[in-house]
Amino acid sequence: MEQQHTPGPLAIDTDDIRLDNLLKWAGITTTGGETRILIDERRIKRNGELETARRRKLVPGDIIEIEGIGTYQVTKE
C-alpha cells in the first residue's frame, strides 16, 4: 500500500467519483479493503476533515490528504 506517488491533481472525466475508486484508479491502493484500512487508521482527510466512508462521493475541488502518502486535488478533465 505504501507506494511512491506523485501528489497533485487527479483529473476525472465524470461529475463525481467514489473515494475507493479514485484511490484504486490513481494507483494509491489496489483494493477497497486497503482504503478501509487507511480510513480506520485515520490517515485520510477530505477537505481537512477526517474521512469515515470509503464510498464517499468526491467532486472536482475536493482535496484528499493521505498521511504518509500525499495530498491530491480532484479536478475535472
Buried (B, 14 or more C-beta within 10 A) or exposed (E): BEEEBEEEEBEBEEEBBBBBBBBBEBEBBEEBEBBBBBBEEEBBBBEEEEBEBBEBEBEBEBEBBBEEBBEBBBEEE
